[in-house]
Amino acid sequence: MTDDAVPDLRASDADRERVADVLRDALAEGRLDMAEFEERLDAAYRARTYRDLTPLTRDLPGSAAPAVSMTKEPERVGGWAGRIVGGEGTSTWGVAVLSGFQRRGRWTVPRRFNCFAFCGGGEIDLREANFADREVVINCVAIMGGLQVVVPPGVEVVVRGIGIMGGFDQRETGVPGEPGAPRVVVTGFAFWGGVGVERRLPRSEKRRLKEERRRELEERRGKEL
């Protein structure tokens, strides 16, 4: 496929992460050296459109077509049932070495997501995510670094990590989940580091509540006039 055939659609965070995963696999297989990998990875995270992403994996196996998805994420229907979609995850791992990473927005959490932070930090945000299975495992290894797992209300959380001169946040574990909601198991190891687990409202819900408060305030002011 030529560059002219690739639309100038805006790329999502999930699209950039898919390309980054292809590049990491190519580095591990010896298809890219470290200089090429770093150059392409930097370009992937700076990419704004599909046209920017396509050349980065064109010469790698399995990339005869663009490595980005040209289809929209499936619409969410049926509450939690609509978010447990099966299949493979959008991204299966994240690494932060003297740096940081984020997984957030519309993405599909695999059955097992592995993440590692060394003198760096990462955020795994599940509030807008779909889930590959009813139970998913977030395996966190933090060495002199920090990892933060953000879950939406209604999700059951189980924390099983081990901390040595570090810690795993246990505040959200044991809270019953809503019927049909996924179960998130946070496990791993923290040494001179920490793994936090926090429950937050999705951004769309925050906007809805803010709009409701604004309307209520306007109605109250109208009645006072």
N, CA and C atoms as a LAMMPS dump frame, in Angstrom:
ITEM: TIMESTEP
0
ITEM: NUMBER OF ATOMS
675
ITEM: BOX BOUNDS ff ff ff
-5.0000000000000000e+02 5.0000000000000000e+02
-5.0000000000000000e+02 5.0000000000000000e+02
-5.0000000000000000e+02 5.0000000000000000e+02
ITEM: ATOMS id mol type element x y z
1 1 1 N 0.85 -1.194 0
2 1 2 C 0 0 0
3 1 3 C 0.879 1.234 0
4 2 1 N 0.603 2.181 -0.918
5 2 2 C 1.391 3.401 -0.993
6 2 3 C 0.939 4.388 0.047
7 3 1 N 1.824 5.391 0.304
8 3 2 C 1.453 6.422 1.265
9 3 3 C 0.202 7.163 0.829
10 4 1 N 0.039 7.31 -0.505
11 4 2 C -1.132 8.054 -1.005
12 4 3 C -2.423 7.321 -0.697
13 5 1 N -2.341 5.982 -0.508
14 5 2 C -3.55 5.203 -0.226
15 5 3 C -3.911 5.195 1.245
16 6 1 N -3.034 5.733 2.073
17 6 2 C -3.29 5.763 3.507
18 6 3 C -3.974 7.068 3.863
19 7 1 N -5.125 7.035 4.502
20 7 2 C -5.847 8.271 4.8
21 7 3 C -5.134 9.128 5.826
22 8 1 N -5.412 10.428 5.769
23 8 2 C -4.833 11.365 6.735
24 8 3 C -5.71 11.428 7.983
25 9 1 N -6.182 10.281 8.427
26 9 2 C -6.96 10.241 9.661
27 9 3 C -6.034 10.396 10.852
28 10 1 N -6.547 11.011 11.897
29 10 2 C -5.747 11.179 13.098
30 10 3 C -5.537 9.821 13.768
31 11 1 N -4.317 9.533 14.161
32 11 2 C -3.996 8.288 14.861
33 11 3 C -4.332 8.422 16.342
34 12 1 N -4.717 7.307 16.947
35 12 2 C -5.036 7.285 18.376
36 12 3 C -3.824 6.796 19.165
37 13 1 N -3.905 6.897 20.49
38 13 2 C -2.852 6.342 21.341
39 13 3 C -2.715 4.836 21.109
40 14 1 N -3.85 4.161 20.921
41 14 2 C -3.806 2.715 20.687
42 14 3 C -3.085 2.386 19.386
43 15 1 N -3.293 3.199 18.338
44 15 2 C -2.592 2.994 17.072
45 15 3 C -1.083 3.137 17.256
46 16 1 N -0.681 4.173 17.99
47 16 2 C 0.754 4.375 18.222
48 16 3 C 1.354 3.226 19.021
49 17 1 N 0.594 2.705 19.999
50 17 2 C 1.095 1.599 20.809
51 17 3 C 1.204 0.321 19.984
52 18 1 N 0.289 0.087 19.038
53 18 2 C 0.388 -1.097 18.18
54 18 3 C 1.674 -1.057 17.359
55 19 1 N 1.992 0.121 16.825
56 19 2 C 3.225 0.262 16.05
57 19 3 C 4.439 0.079 16.961
58 20 1 N 4.381 0.652 18.168
59 20 2 C 5.496 0.514 19.105
60 20 3 C 5.738 -0.956 19.452
61 21 1 N 4.671 -1.749 19.594
62 21 2 C 4.826 -3.174 19.895
63 21 3 C 5.515 -3.911 18.743
64 22 1 N 5.155 -3.559 17.489
65 22 2 C 5.81 -4.168 16.33
66 22 3 C 7.303 -3.837 16.331
67 23 1 N 7.635 -2.599 16.65
68 23 2 C 9.038 -2.187 16.677
69 23 3 C 9.806 -2.906 17.784
70 24 1 N 9.19 -3.074 18.95
71 24 2 C 9.86 -3.779 20.046
72 24 3 C 10.133 -5.233 19.676
73 25 1 N 9.156 -5.87 19.006
74 25 2 C 9.367 -7.25 18.561
75 25 3 C 10.508 -7.321 17.56
76 26 1 N 10.569 -6.348 16.643
77 26 2 C 11.631 -6.332 15.64
78 26 3 C 13 -6.142 16.289
79 27 1 N 13.067 -5.321 17.335
80 27 2 C 14.332 -5.143 18.055
81 27 3 C 14.745 -6.445 18.728
82 28 1 N 13.799 -7.124 19.38
83 28 2 C 14.117 -8.371 20.074
84 28 3 C 14.567 -9.457 19.107
85 29 1 N 14.053 -9.434 17.857
86 29 2 C 14.415 -10.44 16.86
87 29 3 C 15.679 -10.08 16.088
88 30 1 N 16.242 -8.908 16.359
89 30 2 C 17.451 -8.493 15.655
90 30 3 C 17.203 -7.88 14.289
91 31 1 N 15.968 -7.556 13.97
92 31 2 C 15.653 -6.948 12.67
93 31 3 C 15.978 -5.455 12.657
94 32 1 N 15.984 -4.84 13.824
95 32 2 C 16.375 -3.448 13.968
96 32 3 C 17.501 -3.363 14.982
97 33 1 N 18.462 -2.474 14.725
98 33 2 C 19.443 -2.226 15.774
99 33 3 C 18.896 -1.152 16.703
100 34 1 N 19.604 -0.879 17.8
101 34 2 C 19.075 0.029 18.811
102 34 3 C 18.876 1.437 18.264
103 35 1 N 19.78 1.902 17.429
104 35 2 C 19.652 3.26 16.877
105 35 3 C 18.397 3.377 16.007
106 36 1 N 18.178 2.355 15.136
107 36 2 C 16.985 2.372 14.287
108 36 3 C 15.722 2.289 15.126
109 37 1 N 15.746 1.409 16.133
110 37 2 C 14.586 1.247 16.999
111 37 3 C 14.236 2.557 17.694
112 38 1 N 15.214 3.209 18.298
113 38 2 C 14.951 4.453 19.016
114 38 3 C 14.439 5.541 18.076
115 39 1 N 14.984 5.603 16.874
116 39 2 C 14.539 6.615 15.903
117 39 3 C 13.087 6.383 15.499
118 40 1 N 12.753 5.126 15.209
119 40 2 C 11.384 4.817 14.778
120 40 3 C 10.396 4.936 15.934
121 41 1 N 10.813 4.509 17.126
122 41 2 C 9.912 4.604 18.276
123 41 3 C 9.587 6.064 18.576
124 42 1 N 10.597 6.91 18.512
125 42 2 C 10.362 8.339 18.729
126 42 3 C 9.405 8.891 17.685
127 43 1 N 9.583 8.468 16.431
128 43 2 C 8.686 8.925 15.365
129 43 3 C 7.268 8.418 15.579
130 44 1 N 7.138 7.175 16.101
131 44 2 C 5.802 6.609 16.34
132 44 3 C 5.047 7.423 17.378
133 45 1 N 5.711 7.79 18.466
134 45 2 C 5.03 8.529 19.523
135 45 3 C 4.765 9.98 19.137
136 46 1 N 5.492 10.484 18.103
137 46 2 C 5.232 11.844 17.62
138 46 3 C 4.227 11.867 16.473
139 47 1 N 3.87 10.69 15.959
140 47 2 C 2.989 10.607 14.795
141 47 3 C 1.609 11.175 15.106
142 48 1 N 1.044 11.833 14.125
143 48 2 C -0.29 12.407 14.279
144 48 3 C -1.335 11.714 13.407
145 49 1 N -0.914 11.104 12.302
146 49 2 C -1.862 10.482 11.373
147 49 3 C -1.395 9.076 11.014
148 50 1 N -2.297 8.305 10.366
149 50 2 C -1.935 6.988 9.864
150 50 3 C -0.794 7.087 8.85
151 51 1 N -0.804 8.145 8.048
152 51 2 C 0.245 8.327 7.046
153 51 3 C 1.62 8.444 7.695
154 52 1 N 1.676 9.04 8.903
155 52 2 C 2.948 9.14 9.622
156 52 3 C 3.412 7.782 10.149
157 53 1 N 2.461 6.93 10.537
158 53 2 C 2.804 5.654 11.161
159 53 3 C 3.178 4.568 10.155
160 54 1 N 2.53 4.565 9.007
161 54 2 C 2.681 3.461 8.063
162 54 3 C 4.124 3.161 7.671
163 55 1 N 4.964 4.159 7.326
164 55 2 C 6.338 3.842 6.883
165 55 3 C 7.202 3.208 7.966
166 56 1 N 6.817 3.336 9.235
167 56 2 C 7.679 2.883 10.323
168 56 3 C 7.772 1.366 10.412
169 57 1 N 6.787 0.652 9.866
170 57 2 C 6.791 -0.81 9.952
171 57 3 C 6.67 -1.477 8.58
172 58 1 N 6.77 -0.698 7.5
173 58 2 C 6.539 -1.25 6.157
174 58 3 C 7.52 -2.374 5.82
175 59 1 N 8.773 -2.289 6.297
176 59 2 C 9.787 -3.286 5.95
177 59 3 C 9.917 -4.393 6.991
178 60 1 N 8.939 -4.494 7.885
179 60 2 C 8.974 -5.518 8.928
180 60 3 C 7.946 -6.608 8.646
181 61 1 N 8.178 -7.837 9.105
182 61 2 C 7.24 -8.939 8.83
183 61 3 C 5.831 -8.624 9.311
184 62 1 N 4.868 -9.036 8.495
185 62 2 C 3.468 -8.834 8.868
186 62 3 C 2.975 -7.425 8.654
187 63 1 N 3.779 -6.601 7.952
188 63 2 C 3.405 -5.2 7.797
189 63 3 C 3.221 -4.815 6.336
190 64 1 N 2.778 -5.777 5.505
191 64 2 C 2.484 -5.426 4.119
192 64 3 C 1.368 -4.407 4.064
193 65 1 N 0.45 -4.502 5.027
194 65 2 C -0.59 -3.485 5.205
195 65 3 C -0.186 -2.629 6.378
196 66 1 N -0.759 -1.439 6.523
197 66 2 C -0.409 -0.601 7.667
198 66 3 C -0.595 -1.342 8.97
199 67 1 N 0.3 -1.114 9.902
200 67 2 C 0.223 -1.795 11.2
201 67 3 C -0.846 -1.21 12.082
202 68 1 N -1.462 -0.104 11.65
203 68 2 C -2.506 0.513 12.448
204 68 3 C -3.852 -0.004 12.002
205 69 1 N -4.794 0.054 12.908
206 69 2 C -6.137 -0.402 12.6
207 69 3 C -6.887 0.677 11.843
208 70 1 N -7.494 0.307 10.715
209 70 2 C -8.261 1.259 9.929
210 70 3 C -9.742 1.205 10.286
211 71 1 N -10.075 0.461 11.294
212 71 2 C -11.466 0.369 11.723
213 71 3 C -11.636 1.004 13.069
214 72 1 N -12.823 1.425 13.34
215 72 2 C -13.13 2.042 14.614
216 72 3 C -13.223 0.984 15.7
217 73 1 N -13.011 1.409 16.943
218 73 2 C -13.246 0.511 18.075
219 73 3 C -14.72 0.139 18.099
220 74 1 N -15.059 -1.086 18.462
221 74 2 C -16.465 -1.471 18.505
222 74 3 C -17.25 -0.606 19.477
223 75 1 N -18.456 -0.273 19.069
224 75 2 C -19.308 0.512 19.942
225 75 3 C -19.641 -0.292 21.19
226 76 1 N -19.761 0.388 22.293
227 76 2 C -20.036 -0.286 23.552
228 76 3 C -21.538 -0.372 23.766
229 77 1 N -22.013 -1.581 23.908
230 77 2 C -23.436 -1.785 24.149
231 77 3 C -23.573 -2.772 25.3
232 78 1 N -24.699 -2.694 25.976
233 78 2 C -25.001 -3.677 26.987
234 78 3 C -24.193 -3.566 28.25
235 79 1 N -23.746 -2.362 28.615
236 79 2 C -23.024 -2.184 29.86
237 79 3 C -21.706 -2.933 29.849
238 80 1 N -21.42 -3.629 30.983
239 80 2 C -20.156 -4.35 31.088
240 80 3 C -20.023 -5.434 30.035
241 81 1 N -21.121 -6.086 29.674
242 81 2 C -21.054 -7.145 28.672
243 81 3 C -20.493 -6.62 27.354
244 82 1 N -20.795 -5.368 27.046
245 82 2 C -20.286 -4.771 25.816
246 82 3 C -18.822 -4.404 25.866
247 83 1 N -18.228 -4.469 27.055
248 83 2 C -16.814 -4.118 27.186
249 83 3 C -15.919 -5.337 27.349
250 84 1 N -16.493 -6.525 27.493
251 84 2 C -15.707 -7.755 27.538
252 84 3 C -15.794 -8.372 26.147
253 85 1 N -14.791 -8.049 25.322
254 85 2 C -14.904 -8.264 23.884
255 85 3 C -14.177 -9.504 23.385
256 86 1 N -13.375 -10.16 24.236
257 86 2 C -12.622 -11.318 23.782
258 86 3 C -11.484 -10.917 22.848
259 87 1 N -10.882 -11.901 22.218
260 87 2 C -9.804 -11.632 21.277
261 87 3 C -8.498 -11.281 21.97
262 88 1 N -7.642 -10.576 21.225
263 88 2 C -6.329 -10.201 21.735
264 88 3 C -6.355 -8.778 22.271
265 89 1 N -5.39 -8.473 23.111
266 89 2 C -5.278 -7.124 23.641
267 89 3 C -4.641 -6.182 22.639
268 90 1 N -4.949 -4.902 22.779
269 90 2 C -4.325 -3.881 21.948
270 90 3 C -2.831 -3.807 22.22
271 91 1 N -2.473 -3.906 23.484
272 91 2 C -1.078 -3.821 23.899
273 91 3 C -0.884 -4.796 25.047
274 92 1 N 0.252 -5.507 25.078
275 92 2 C 0.449 -6.538 26.084
276 92 3 C 1.519 -6.186 27.108
277 93 1 N 2.26 -5.09 26.896
278 93 2 C 3.286 -4.742 27.869
279 93 3 C 3.665 -3.285 27.762
280 94 1 N 4.271 -2.772 28.848
281 94 2 C 4.772 -1.406 28.884
282 94 3 C 6.064 -1.373 29.688
283 95 1 N 7.022 -0.57 29.239
284 95 2 C 8.33 -0.502 29.888
285 95 3 C 8.714 0.958 30.09
286 96 1 N 9.216 1.271 31.285
287 96 2 C 9.719 2.605 31.586
288 96 3 C 11.083 2.46 32.26
289 97 1 N 12.14 2.78 31.547
290 97 2 C 13.495 2.774 32.096
291 97 3 C 14.029 4.196 31.987
292 98 1 N 14.137 4.857 33.123
293 98 2 C 14.516 6.277 33.149
294 98 3 C 13.567 7.089 32.28
295 99 1 N 12.328 6.674 32.233
296 99 2 C 11.345 7.334 31.372
297 99 3 C 9.947 6.986 31.882
298 100 1 N 8.935 7.106 31.027
299 100 2 C 7.574 6.799 31.439
300 100 3 C 6.754 6.261 30.289
301 101 1 N 5.621 5.654 30.604
302 101 2 C 4.687 5.196 29.582
303 101 3 C 3.266 5.344 30.114
304 102 1 N 2.31 5.338 29.186
305 102 2 C 0.894 5.394 29.538
306 102 3 C 0.11 4.456 28.638
307 103 1 N -0.862 3.789 29.197
308 103 2 C -1.877 3.074 28.437
309 103 3 C -3.2 3.645 28.919
310 104 1 N -3.872 4.372 28.037
311 104 2 C -5.113 5.018 28.449
312 104 3 C -6.015 5.209 27.247
313 105 1 N -7.236 5.64 27.502
314 105 2 C -8.195 5.845 26.427
315 105 3 C -8.851 4.542 26.004
316 106 1 N -9.265 4.482 24.729
317 106 2 C -9.928 3.297 24.187
318 106 3 C -8.866 2.28 23.77
319 107 1 N -8.679 1.246 24.564
320 107 2 C -7.789 0.154 24.201
321 107 3 C -8.357 -1.124 24.786
322 108 1 N -7.864 -2.262 24.356
323 108 2 C -8.342 -3.545 24.855
324 108 3 C -7.283 -4.156 25.763
325 109 1 N -7.647 -4.387 27.015
326 109 2 C -6.728 -4.965 27.994
327 109 3 C -6.611 -6.463 27.724
328 110 1 N -5.402 -6.999 27.536
329 110 2 C -5.262 -8.43 27.289
330 110 3 C -5.532 -9.237 28.555
331 111 1 N -5.538 -10.541 28.42
332 111 2 C -5.733 -11.389 29.604
333 111 3 C -4.601 -11.192 30.612
334 112 1 N -3.405 -10.869 30.114
335 112 2 C -2.277 -10.575 30.99
336 112 3 C -1.479 -9.417 30.392
337 113 1 N -1.342 -8.363 31.17
338 113 2 C -0.55 -7.199 30.758
339 113 3 C 0.653 -7.101 31.691
340 114 1 N 1.858 -7.113 31.126
341 114 2 C 3.089 -7.036 31.908
342 114 3 C 3.69 -5.642 31.788
343 115 1 N 4.104 -5.078 32.917
344 115 2 C 4.739 -3.763 32.869
345 115 3 C 5.919 -3.709 33.835
346 116 1 N 6.909 -2.892 33.459
347 116 2 C 8.165 -2.82 34.206
348 116 3 C 8.598 -1.366 34.281
349 117 1 N 8.967 -0.928 35.481
350 117 2 C 9.466 0.433 35.667
351 117 3 C 10.758 0.39 36.466
352 118 1 N 11.819 0.961 35.909
353 118 2 C 13.097 1.081 36.603
354 118 3 C 13.508 2.552 36.559
355 119 1 N 13.515 3.185 37.713
356 119 2 C 13.809 4.627 37.778
357 119 3 C 12.919 5.393 36.806
358 120 1 N 11.683 4.95 36.711
359 120 2 C 10.721 5.592 35.827
360 120 3 C 9.322 5.317 36.327
361 121 1 N 8.334 5.624 35.517
362 121 2 C 6.952 5.438 35.954
363 121 3 C 6.029 5.12 34.803
364 122 1 N 4.925 4.48 35.132
365 122 2 C 3.938 4.15 34.117
366 122 3 C 2.533 4.21 34.675
367 123 1 N 1.564 4.473 33.789
368 123 2 C 0.152 4.512 34.173
369 123 3 C -0.631 3.584 33.269
370 124 1 N -1.398 2.69 33.874
371 124 2 C -2.28 1.775 33.144
372 124 3 C -3.705 2.172 33.512
373 125 1 N -4.363 2.868 32.621
374 125 2 C -5.687 3.436 32.878
375 125 3 C -6.734 2.572 32.187
376 126 1 N -7.61 1.96 32.977
377 126 2 C -8.625 1.035 32.449
378 126 3 C -10.011 1.665 32.367
379 127 1 N -10.128 2.953 32.639
380 127 2 C -11.463 3.553 32.744
381 127 3 C -12.239 3.522 31.431
382 128 1 N -11.575 3.699 30.307
383 128 2 C -12.256 3.705 29.011
384 128 3 C -11.982 2.429 28.229
385 129 1 N -11.33 1.46 28.852
386 129 2 C -10.85 0.276 28.136
387 129 3 C -11.92 -0.787 27.972
388 130 1 N -11.728 -1.629 26.942
389 130 2 C -12.422 -2.897 26.824
390 130 3 C -11.531 -3.981 27.433
391 131 1 N -12.078 -5.177 27.605
392 131 2 C -11.348 -6.249 28.269
393 131 3 C -11.426 -7.515 27.42
394 132 1 N -10.266 -8.195 27.273
395 132 2 C -10.226 -9.413 26.468
396 132 3 C -10.894 -10.586 27.167
397 133 1 N -11.07 -10.484 28.488
398 133 2 C -11.679 -11.59 29.221
399 133 3 C -12.353 -11.047 30.479
400 134 1 N -13.136 -11.916 31.109
401 134 2 C -13.826 -11.54 32.353
402 134 3 C -12.834 -11.242 33.474
403 135 1 N -11.671 -11.904 33.46
404 135 2 C -10.62 -11.63 34.44
405 135 3 C -9.331 -11.314 33.704
406 136 1 N -8.704 -10.215 34.069
407 136 2 C -7.426 -9.84 33.474
408 136 3 C -6.4 -9.653 34.599
409 137 1 N -5.137 -9.888 34.27
410 137 2 C -4.044 -9.759 35.225
411 137 3 C -3.122 -8.63 34.782
412 138 1 N -2.86 -7.692 35.688
413 138 2 C -1.885 -6.635 35.454
414 138 3 C -0.663 -6.967 36.304
415 139 1 N 0.392 -7.445 35.665
416 139 2 C 1.604 -7.854 36.374
417 139 3 C 2.593 -6.685 36.384
418 140 1 N 2.891 -6.161 37.577
419 140 2 C 3.701 -4.953 37.717
420 140 3 C 5.014 -5.269 38.423
421 141 1 N 6.116 -4.835 37.825
422 141 2 C 7.429 -4.917 38.461
423 141 3 C 7.99 -3.5 38.522
424 142 1 N 8.178 -2.986 39.746
425 142 2 C 8.651 -1.615 39.946
426 142 3 C 9.926 -1.653 40.782
427 143 1 N 11.029 -1.219 40.194
428 143 2 C 12.316 -1.163 40.889
429 143 3 C 12.778 0.287 40.89
430 144 1 N 12.771 0.885 42.05
431 144 2 C 13.097 2.308 42.178
432 144 3 C 12.267 3.14 41.203
433 145 1 N 11.021 2.719 41.042
434 145 2 C 10.096 3.409 40.156
435 145 3 C 8.682 3.214 40.641
436 146 1 N 7.733 3.7 39.873
437 146 2 C 6.343 3.606 40.286
438 146 3 C 5.422 3.263 39.138
439 147 1 N 4.392 2.494 39.435
440 147 2 C 3.365 2.127 38.461
441 147 3 C 2.004 2.406 39.073
442 148 1 N 1.102 2.959 38.284
443 148 2 C -0.225 3.322 38.757
444 148 3 C -1.274 2.634 37.897
445 149 1 N -2.172 1.881 38.546
446 149 2 C -3.28 1.23 37.855
447 149 3 C -4.561 1.979 38.213
448 150 1 N -5.264 2.467 37.215
449 150 2 C -6.496 3.242 37.422
450 150 3 C -7.67 2.419 36.903
451 151 1 N -8.644 2.158 37.769
452 151 2 C -9.804 1.35 37.389
453 151 3 C -11.077 2.173 37.554
454 152 1 N -12.12 1.844 36.794
455 152 2 C -13.388 2.552 36.948
456 152 3 C -14.2 1.978 38.102
457 153 1 N -15.179 2.723 38.61
458 153 2 C -16.08 2.174 39.618
459 153 3 C -16.798 0.932 39.077
460 154 1 N -17.073 -0.015 39.949
461 154 2 C -17.795 -1.218 39.546
462 154 3 C -16.929 -2.408 39.259
463 155 1 N -15.631 -2.175 39.026
464 155 2 C -14.716 -3.273 38.73
465 155 3 C -14.203 -3.877 40.04
466 156 1 N -14.159 -5.202 40.112
467 156 2 C -13.574 -5.866 41.274
468 156 3 C -12.058 -5.868 41.128
469 157 1 N -11.348 -5.531 42.21
470 157 2 C -9.882 -5.471 42.188
471 157 3 C -9.321 -6.41 43.253
472 158 1 N -8.333 -7.196 42.859
473 158 2 C -7.612 -8.065 43.788
474 158 3 C -6.13 -7.737 43.66
475 159 1 N -5.476 -7.395 44.76
476 159 2 C -4.056 -7.046 44.753
477 159 3 C -3.269 -8.159 45.431
478 160 1 N -2.294 -8.718 44.717
479 160 2 C -1.51 -9.841 45.225
480 160 3 C -0.005 -9.584 45.145
481 161 1 N 0.413 -8.357 44.965
482 161 2 C 1.819 -8.057 44.789
483 161 3 C 2.627 -8.145 46.072
484 162 1 N 3.932 -8.241 45.904
485 162 2 C 4.872 -8.32 47.021
486 162 3 C 5.777 -7.1 46.988
487 163 1 N 5.959 -6.456 48.139
488 163 2 C 6.831 -5.289 48.226
489 163 3 C 7.985 -5.526 49.185
490 164 1 N 9.201 -5.193 48.755
491 164 2 C 10.384 -5.221 49.613
492 164 3 C 10.983 -3.819 49.606
493 165 1 N 10.915 -3.154 50.755
494 165 2 C 11.272 -1.738 50.818
495 165 3 C 10.498 -0.953 49.761
496 166 1 N 9.306 -1.436 49.505
497 166 2 C 8.383 -0.819 48.568
498 166 3 C 6.994 -1.312 48.92
499 167 1 N 6.015 -1.034 48.104
500 167 2 C 4.686 -1.456 48.491
501 167 3 C 3.687 -1.512 47.364
502 168 1 N 2.61 -2.272 47.609
503 168 2 C 1.463 -2.353 46.719
504 168 3 C 0.267 -1.746 47.447
505 169 1 N -0.451 -0.875 46.774
506 169 2 C -1.625 -0.228 47.346
507 169 3 C -2.755 -1.256 47.472
508 170 1 N -3.234 -1.467 48.681
509 170 2 C -4.266 -2.474 48.944
510 170 3 C -5.651 -1.87 49.165
511 171 1 N -5.79 -0.559 49.033
512 171 2 C -7.046 0.085 49.431
513 171 3 C -8.251 -0.372 48.631
514 172 1 N -8.06 -0.704 47.362
515 172 2 C -9.202 -1.052 46.523
516 172 3 C -9.495 -2.546 46.487
517 173 1 N -8.611 -3.354 47.059
518 173 2 C -8.839 -4.792 47.01
519 173 3 C -9.989 -5.188 47.925
520 174 1 N -10.748 -6.181 47.496
521 174 2 C -11.853 -6.676 48.306
522 174 3 C -13.156 -5.93 48.115
523 175 1 N -13.175 -4.841 47.336
524 175 2 C -14.425 -4.116 47.075
525 175 3 C -15.24 -4.922 46.067
526 176 1 N -16.469 -5.321 46.403
527 176 2 C -17.256 -6.14 45.477
528 176 3 C -17.49 -5.421 44.151
529 177 1 N -17.453 -6.195 43.085
530 177 2 C -17.712 -5.626 41.772
531 177 3 C -19.189 -5.672 41.429
532 178 1 N -19.56 -4.917 40.415
533 178 2 C -20.93 -4.938 39.922
534 178 3 C -21.182 -6.237 39.154
535 179 1 N -22.439 -6.685 39.06
536 179 2 C -22.739 -7.891 38.288
537 179 3 C -22.267 -7.755 36.846
538 180 1 N -21.519 -8.739 36.375
539 180 2 C -21.037 -8.736 34.999
540 180 3 C -19.776 -7.938 34.766
541 181 1 N -19.292 -7.229 35.792
542 181 2 C -18.087 -6.406 35.623
543 181 3 C -16.84 -7.282 35.599
544 182 1 N -15.792 -6.85 34.921
545 182 2 C -14.555 -7.631 34.913
546 182 3 C -13.856 -7.613 36.267
547 183 1 N -12.959 -8.552 36.445
548 183 2 C -12.139 -8.666 37.655
549 183 3 C -10.695 -8.36 37.265
550 184 1 N -10.077 -7.437 37.975
551 184 2 C -8.706 -7.023 37.685
552 184 3 C -7.803 -7.496 38.81
553 185 1 N -6.854 -8.365 38.484
554 185 2 C -5.891 -8.884 39.46
555 185 3 C -4.567 -8.15 39.244
556 186 1 N -4.11 -7.445 40.271
557 186 2 C -2.842 -6.719 40.199
558 186 3 C -1.806 -7.505 40.986
559 187 1 N -0.776 -7.949 40.315
560 187 2 C 0.246 -8.766 40.956
561 187 3 C 1.622 -8.26 40.554
562 188 1 N 2.675 -8.866 41.134
563 188 2 C 4.016 -8.467 40.76
564 188 3 C 4.926 -8.248 41.949
565 189 1 N 5.873 -7.309 41.775
566 189 2 C 6.96 -7.142 42.74
567 189 3 C 7.404 -5.681 42.74
568 190 1 N 7.61 -5.131 43.925
569 190 2 C 8.085 -3.755 44.056
570 190 3 C 9.286 -3.74 44.994
571 191 1 N 10.406 -3.175 44.515
572 191 2 C 11.624 -3.054 45.314
573 191 3 C 12.07 -1.596 45.271
574 192 1 N 12.043 -0.953 46.425
575 192 2 C 12.329 0.483 46.473
576 192 3 C 11.433 1.242 45.485
577 193 1 N 10.244 0.753 45.349
578 193 2 C 9.298 1.374 44.433
579 193 3 C 7.889 1.106 44.913
580 194 1 N 6.912 1.471 44.107
581 194 2 C 5.538 1.288 44.54
582 194 3 C 4.588 1.07 43.384
583 195 1 N 3.518 0.368 43.674
584 195 2 C 2.437 0.145 42.719
585 195 3 C 1.152 0.65 43.357
586 196 1 N 0.548 1.64 42.745
587 196 2 C -0.686 2.212 43.259
588 196 3 C -1.891 1.716 42.476
589 197 1 N -3 1.566 43.162
590 197 2 C -4.267 1.188 42.529
591 197 3 C -5.307 2.21 42.959
592 198 1 N -5.908 2.857 41.989
593 198 2 C -6.827 3.961 42.277
594 198 3 C -8.104 3.81 41.467
595 199 1 N -9.222 4.125 42.106
596 199 2 C -10.518 4.056 41.431
597 199 3 C -10.967 5.474 41.096
598 200 1 N -11.211 5.729 39.812
599 200 2 C -11.638 7.061 39.377
600 200 3 C -12.798 6.937 38.396
601 201 1 N -13.619 7.976 38.357
602 201 2 C -14.684 8.028 37.36
603 201 3 C -14.089 8.207 35.972
604 202 1 N -14.693 7.6 34.952
605 202 2 C -14.265 7.873 33.577
606 202 3 C -14.427 9.349 33.248
607 203 1 N -13.617 9.832 32.324
608 203 2 C -13.682 11.248 31.962
609 203 3 C -15.05 11.625 31.422
610 204 1 N -15.679 10.703 30.657
611 204 2 C -17.005 11 30.111
612 204 3 C -18.02 11.178 31.23
613 205 1 N -17.91 10.372 32.295
614 205 2 C -18.823 10.492 33.425
615 205 3 C -18.57 11.784 34.19
616 206 1 N -17.304 12.169 34.317
617 206 2 C -16.99 13.442 34.97
618 206 3 C -17.6 14.607 34.203
619 207 1 N -17.495 14.554 32.867
620 207 2 C -18.083 15.624 32.05
621 207 3 C -19.594 15.656 32.21
622 208 1 N -20.229 14.468 32.265
623 208 2 C -21.689 14.411 32.415
624 208 3 C -22.118 15.024 33.744
625 209 1 N -21.417 14.658 34.825
626 209 2 C -21.756 15.194 36.146
627 209 3 C -21.523 16.702 36.194
628 210 1 N -20.453 17.161 35.547
629 210 2 C -20.178 18.591 35.516
630 210 3 C -21.277 19.336 34.78
631 211 1 N -21.747 18.755 33.672
632 211 2 C -22.815 19.383 32.904
633 211 3 C -24.12 19.397 33.709
634 212 1 N -24.391 18.318 34.442
635 212 2 C -25.591 18.287 35.274
636 212 3 C -25.54 19.361 36.359
637 213 1 N -24.381 19.511 36.984
638 213 2 C -24.245 20.547 38.017
639 213 3 C -24.41 21.944 37.425
640 214 1 N -23.896 22.124 36.212
641 214 2 C -24.043 23.434 35.564
642 214 3 C -25.504 23.744 35.293
643 215 1 N -26.257 22.742 34.786
644 215 2 C -27.678 22.961 34.508
645 215 3 C -28.462 23.233 35.791
646 216 1 N -28.135 22.475 36.844
647 216 2 C -28.821 22.695 38.122
648 216 3 C -28.56 24.101 38.644
649 217 1 N -27.313 24.575 38.499
650 217 2 C -26.977 25.918 38.957
651 217 3 C -27.728 26.979 38.147
652 218 1 N -27.826 26.763 36.833
653 218 2 C -28.554 27.719 35.988
654 218 3 C -30.033 27.737 36.358
655 219 1 N -30.613 26.551 36.615
656 219 2 C -32.027 26.493 36.987
657 219 3 C -32.254 27.195 38.327
658 220 1 N -31.334 27.005 39.267
659 220 2 C -31.463 27.637 40.574
660 220 3 C -31.389 29.155 40.448
661 221 1 N -30.467 29.623 39.64
662 221 2 C -30.337 31.068 39.428
663 221 3 C -31.573 31.641 38.744
664 222 1 N -32.153 30.828 37.789
665 222 2 C -33.357 31.306 37.103
666 222 3 C -34.536 31.445 38.05
667 223 1 N -34.649 30.563 39.008
668 223 2 C -35.737 30.634 39.956
669 223 3 C -35.574 31.802 40.927
670 224 1 N -34.32 32.185 41.182
671 224 2 C -34.061 33.296 42.113
672 224 3 C -34.322 34.656 41.494
673 225 1 N -34.327 34.713 40.139
674 225 2 C -34.55 36.008 39.486
675 225 3 C -36.023 36.419 39.516
